[in-house]
Amino acid sequence: MAVKIRMTRTGANKDISYRLVATDGRCPRDGKHLEVVGWYDPKKTGVNFSLKMDRIEYWKSKGAQLSDTVKSLVKKANKAAKTSA
């Protein structure tokens, strides 16, 4: 089973938000998932995402692949953590 960490769409029409999930790569975008590892709201200003970095690292250690958008969010989270520390 090829695990991927990607976004699944939630919210109403014209009020879209996303959950970041670990899922089997063969499942549809909004289908069954293994675990929710965060959220992303593109319409929100300021801090518009939250990630469970420990769970993302766990899934990466098990061989999970990150989508391009999730990679950029992880990069932002790591950068924010370095500047606040």
N, C-alpha and C positions, 0 to 999 in steps of 0.2 A: 504494500500500500504506500503510495507516494503522498506524504502529508504536505500540504501547502498552507501557508498563513496568508490569508487574503481578506478582502472586505466583502461583506454582504449588506445589501441595501435594506434599510428600515425607514420608517416614517411615512408620512402621507405624501400625496402628490404636491409638488412645489414646496415641500418642507422635508427634504431628504436628509437623512443621516446614515451613518454606516457603523456596523460592528466589525471588529477585526476578529476573525475566527481561525482556528486550526481545523482543517478539514481534509478529507480525502480528495485528491486532485480530480478524481473522476466524477464527483458529485456536482450537481448544478450550483450556480452562484448562491442562490437563496435556499439551498437544500440542507440536508443533514450536516451537522458539524460536530466535532469532537469537544471543542472548548472555546469559550469566548475569552479573548485575551486583550480586549480593549474596545474603544469607540473613537469615532471621528465625526465631527459636525462641521462641514465646510462653510456654513452660513454664520457660524458663531465667530465673534471677533476675540482677539487675544488668544488665550489658551483654548484651542478647539479640539483637543484630542487627549486621550488618556490611555496609557499602555501598561500592561502587567509585564514589565521587563523580565522578571524572573521566570515567568511561564514561557515567554518568547524564547529566552535562552534555553530553557528545557527542551522545547520542541526543535530548536535549531540543533541541539546536541543529539537529538534522535534522527536528524537528517531532513528536517522540514525545509522547504524552499519558501522564501519570502517573495511576494509580488513586488513590482517596482514601486508602487505607491506605499506599501508597508515599509519597504526599505528606506524610503525618504522620511517617513514618520519616525522610524527608529533612529535614523541619523539625527533628526531634529531633537528627539528626546535625549539622546546622548550628549548633544551639544549643550542643551539647556541644563543638564545635570552637571556638566563640567563648569559652566559659568556660575552656577549657584553654589558650588562647593568651594 
